[in-house]
């Protein structure tokens, strides 16, 4: 059957009074990717976004090959002619050493990364979702879920759309058989639905700004492993990512495994760290203010599915604890969620639909659970300054150790590859308990 016929079949069994097959709250990478893949399956998708494009988001603007694969899966043109800057791998600096490590040559991922500012990256994905058939309402803030009177199941949301004069319009209820929370790290919808943040999972904070610099055309994403605040070594890293347009994105991230977490002026910390960088970067005055954001890691909000609501991306705490990467996991979890929902909505009974939807958290656990457990152990380890110092000073001088570290940090490996390092990391991720 064609997607059009499948969509008709879904709507024929949809109860009266519903506005869509699926409501997606948030049009960031997670929400727009979810909407794109649902719409490609012929489903009627309504996306509610609280901001108006183009809009700013705090991010390093660096995309690993995992994210590139997800972009290609959405049919995005990732050429330089379309505004993308390509990179070859990571330049890692620490312990007085500098090491350039190309992205691995794998069957399952491309061998290049990209950079692009979030100011137009998110809009590009939202536009792609609309081209696939999704409907987008901007300037629309969701305040909470709508529940079925008898079952308590979430079957919609309450929202307000700003009027032409930017004042709040009347509250409107939108209904659908399934709702997706893709509203970022604070996940207002997730919290209102009873999905509290897990305190036993790591959190990070990232701050960034932009400078004009000759490093704008650098083919490497540069990561500084030693993040010093005076004589104190903090668990985190700094970065310089070239954007190919005359600017670089410069920032740092710090983990909550440090006693300094929550007690540091992160913007001031970035300014102090910038003073330690060499003059070759030619930084003068930043072209944008320093901005910061939280990084919710390692499944820090659960359950990922219950009562008609799915959590994707940052709203589900899917940032990689090894490297702070969020976009790839937002897009990957979105594609998994869309596949599960497409299957569920075409089943004839409520029991069969729920059975299909229960596969979403199981697939997430199978894909990321063991790896995120490794990441949580890593976060605890580097919270000890002496271990962090030893890793930075000794690790870069051991090629095999750095290859293992690169594989762990980037999560780039073939699942059935014969490479010894890939086999080692695959085995570690498989035997680790997932929760």
Residue pairs with C-beta under 8 A, 6 or more apart in sequence:
1 9
2 42
3 40
3 41
3 42
4 42
5 42
6 41
6 42
6 43
6 346
7 21
7 41
7 42
7 43
7 44
9 346
10 21
10 42
10 43
10 44
10 345
10 346
11 21
11 44
13 348
14 21
14 177
15 177
17 175
18 155
18 156
18 175
18 176
18 177
19 46
19 156
19 174
19 175
19 176
20 44
20 45
20 46
20 135
20 174
20 176
21 38
21 43
21 44
21 45
21 176
21 177
21 178
21 345
22 34
22 38
22 43
22 44
22 45
22 46
22 176
22 177
22 178
22 179
22 180
22 341
22 345
23 45
23 46
23 47
23 48
23 156
23 157
23 174
23 175
23 176
23 178
23 179
23 180
24 31
24 34
24 35
24 38
24 45
24 46
24 47
24 48
24 134
24 179
24 180
24 182
25 31
25 47
25 48
25 142
25 157
25 179
25 180
25 181
25 182
25 183
25 189
26 47
26 48
26 49
26 50
26 181
26 182
26 183
26 184
26 315
27 35
27 47
27 48
27 49
27 53
27 122
27 125
27 126
27 129
27 136
27 138
27 182
28 57
28 122
28 125
28 182
28 184
28 313
28 314
28 330
29 121
29 122
29 125
29 313
29 327
29 330
29 331
29 334
30 182
30 312
30 313
30 314
30 315
30 330
30 331
30 333
30 334
31 47
31 49
31 180
31 182
31 183
31 312
31 313
31 334
32 47
32 122
32 125
32 126
32 128
32 129
32 134
33 70
33 74
33 125
33 129
33 330
33 331
33 334
33 335
33 338
34 45
34 180
34 182
34 312
34 334
34 335
34 337
34 338
35 45
35 47
35 129
35 132
35 134
35 136
36 74
36 125
36 128
36 129
36 132
36 134
36 338
37 74
37 334
37 335
37 338
37 339
37 342
38 45
38 134
38 338
38 341
38 342
39 45
39 129
39 132
39 133
39 134
40 132
40 133
41 338
41 342
42 133
43 341
43 342
43 345
44 135
45 129
45 133
45 134
45 135
46 134
46 135
46 137
46 174
46 176
47 126
47 129
47 134
47 135
47 136
47 137
48 137
48 140
48 142
48 157
48 159
48 174
49 126
49 136
49 137
49 138
49 139
49 140
50 139
50 140
50 141
50 142
50 183
51 138
51 139
52 138
52 139
53 122
53 123
53 126
53 138
54 119
54 120
54 122
54 123
55 119
55 122
55 123
56 118
56 119
56 291
57 118
57 119
57 122
57 293
58 118
58 206
58 207
58 208
58 291
58 292
58 293
59 118
59 206
59 208
59 249
59 293
59 326
59 327
60 206
60 208
60 239
60 241
60 249
60 251
60 324
61 115
61 116
61 117
61 118
61 121
61 241
61 243
61 249
62 87
62 113
62 114
62 115
62 221
62 239
62 241
62 249
63 71
63 113
63 114
63 115
63 116
63 327
63 328
64 103
64 113
64 325
64 328
64 410
64 412
65 103
65 106
65 109
65 110
65 111
65 112
65 113
65 410
65 412
66 109
66 325
66 328
66 329
66 332
66 410
66 411
66 412
67 113
67 114
67 325
67 327
67 328
67 331
68 78
68 109
68 110
68 112
68 113
68 114
69 108
69 109
69 110
70 328
70 331
70 332
70 335
71 78
71 114
71 331
72 78
72 110
73 335
74 125
74 128
74 331
75 128
76 124
76 125
76 128
78 84
78 86
78 114
80 86
80 244
83 116
83 120
84 114
84 115
84 116
84 244
85 114
85 115
85 116
85 217
85 242
85 243
85 244
85 245
86 112
86 113
86 114
86 219
87 112
87 113
87 114
87 115
87 218
87 219
87 220
87 221
87 241
87 242
88 102
88 103
88 112
88 113
88 219
88 220
89 100
89 101
89 102
89 103
89 113
89 220
89 221
90 100
90 101
90 103
90 220
90 221
90 222
90 223
90 406
90 410
91 98
91 99
91 100
91 101
91 218
91 220
91 221
91 222
91 223
92 98
92 99
92 100
92 101
92 223
92 225
92 396
92 402
93 99
93 222
93 223
93 224
93 225
93 226
94 224
94 225
94 226
94 392
94 393
94 395
94 396
95 225
95 226
95 392
95 393
95 394
95 395
95 396
95 397
96 393
97 396
97 397
99 396
99 402
100 220
101 402
101 403
101 406
102 111
103 109
103 110
103 111
103 112
103 113
103 410
103 412
104 111
104 406
104 407
104 410
104 412
104 413
105 111
106 412
106 413
106 414
106 417
107 414
107 417
108 414
108 415
109 412
113 221
115 221
115 241
115 242
115 243
115 244
115 249
116 243
117 243
117 249
126 136
129 136
130 136
137 159
137 161
139 161
139 162
140 159
140 160
140 161
140 162
141 159
141 160
141 161
142 157
142 158
142 159
142 183
142 188
142 189
143 157
143 158
143 159
143 160
143 171
143 188
143 192
144 157
144 158
144 188
144 189
144 192
144 193
145 154
145 156
145 157
145 158
145 179
145 189
145 192
145 193
145 309
146 154
146 155
146 156
146 157
146 158
146 173
146 175
147 153
147 154
147 155
147 307
148 154
148 155
152 307
153 307
153 308
154 179
154 193
154 307
154 308
154 309
155 175
155 176
155 177
155 179
155 308
156 173
156 174
156 175
156 176
156 179
157 173
157 174
157 179
157 189
158 171
158 172
158 173
159 171
159 172
159 173
159 174
160 168
160 169
160 170
160 171
160 172
161 169
161 172
162 168
162 169
163 169
177 308
177 345
178 308
178 309
178 310
178 341
178 344
178 345
178 357
179 189
179 308
179 309
179 310
180 309
180 310
180 311
180 312
180 337
180 341
181 187
181 189
181 190
181 193
181 195
181 309
181 310
181 311
181 312
181 315
181 316
182 312
182 313
182 315
182 330
182 334
183 189
183 190
183 315
184 313
184 314
184 315
185 293
185 294
185 295
185 296
185 314
185 315
185 317
186 294
187 195
187 301
187 311
187 314
187 315
189 309
189 315
190 301
190 309
190 311
190 315
190 316
193 307
193 309
195 301
195 302
195 303
195 309
195 311
196 301
197 296
197 300
197 301
197 317
198 299
198 300
198 301
198 302
198 317
201 296
201 297
201 298
201 299
201 300
201 317
201 376
202 255
202 256
202 257
202 297
202 298
202 300
202 321
202 375
202 376
202 379
203 255
203 256
203 261
203 294
203 295
203 296
203 297
203 300
204 236
204 253
204 254
204 255
204 256
204 294
204 295
204 297
204 319
204 321
204 324
205 253
205 254
205 261
205 266
205 292
205 293
205 294
205 295
206 251
206 252
206 253
206 292
206 293
206 295
206 324
207 251
207 252
207 266
207 267
207 269
207 270
207 290
207 291
207 292
208 249
208 250
208 251
208 252
208 270
208 290
208 291
208 292
209 249
209 250
209 251
209 270
209 286
209 287
209 288
209 289
209 290
209 291
210 243
210 247
210 248
210 249
210 250
210 286
210 287
210 288
211 247
211 248
211 250
211 281
211 283
211 284
211 285
211 286
211 287
212 246
212 247
212 248
212 282
212 284
212 287
213 240
213 242
213 246
213 247
213 248
213 281
213 282
213 283
214 281
214 282
215 222
215 240
215 242
215 248
215 281
216 242
216 243
216 244
216 245
216 246
216 247
216 248
217 242
217 244
218 240
218 242
218 248
219 242
221 239
221 241
222 239
222 240
222 241
223 237
223 238
223 239
224 237
224 238
224 239
224 240
225 237
225 391
225 392
226 233
226 389
226 392
227 233
227 234
227 235
227 236
227 237
227 238
227 252
227 254
227 273
228 234
228 273
228 276
229 260
229 264
229 269
229 272
229 273
230 272
232 260
232 385
233 385
233 388
233 389
233 392
234 254
234 258
234 260
235 254
235 255
235 257
235 258
235 379
235 382
235 383
235 388
236 252
236 253
236 254
236 255
236 258
237 252
237 253
238 250
238 251
238 252
238 273
239 249
239 250
239 251
239 252
239 253
240 248
240 249
240 250
240 277
240 281
241 248
241 249
241 250
242 248
243 249
247 287
248 281
250 270
250 274
250 283
251 270
252 266
252 269
252 270
252 273
253 295
253 324
254 260
254 261
254 264
254 266
254 269
255 261
255 321
255 379
255 382
255 383
256 262
257 379
257 380
257 382
257 383
258 383
266 292
267 290
267 292
270 290
271 290
274 283
277 283
295 319
295 324
295 326
296 314
296 317
296 318
296 319
297 317
297 319
297 320
297 321
297 324
297 372
297 375
297 379
298 317
298 319
298 321
298 372
298 373
298 375
298 376
299 316
299 317
299 318
299 364
299 368
299 369
299 372
300 317
301 311
301 315
301 316
301 317
302 311
302 316
302 361
303 311
303 361
304 310
304 311
304 316
304 360
304 361
304 364
305 311
305 357
305 358
305 360
305 361
310 337
310 340
310 341
310 357
310 360
312 318
312 330
312 333
312 334
312 337
313 326
313 329
313 330
313 331
313 333
313 334
314 326
314 330
316 333
316 364
318 326
318 329
318 330
318 333
318 368
319 325
319 326
319 329
320 326
320 328
320 329
320 372
320 375
320 411
321 372
321 375
321 376
321 378
321 379
322 374
322 375
322 378
322 408
322 409
322 411
323 409
323 410
323 411
325 411
329 368
332 367
333 364
336 360
336 363
336 364
336 367
337 360
340 356
340 357
340 359
340 360
340 363
341 357
343 356
343 359
344 352
344 353
344 354
344 356
344 357
345 353
347 353
347 355
347 356
365 434
369 432
369 434
369 435
370 428
370 429
370 430
370 431
370 432
370 433
370 434
371 411
371 429
371 432
372 434
373 432
373 433
373 434
373 435
374 408
374 428
374 429
374 432
378 408
381 387
382 388
382 391
395 401
395 402
395 405
396 402
400 421
403 421
404 421
404 424
404 425
407 413
407 421
407 422
407 425
408 425
413 419
413 421
413 422
413 425
413 426
414 422
415 426
417 423
417 426
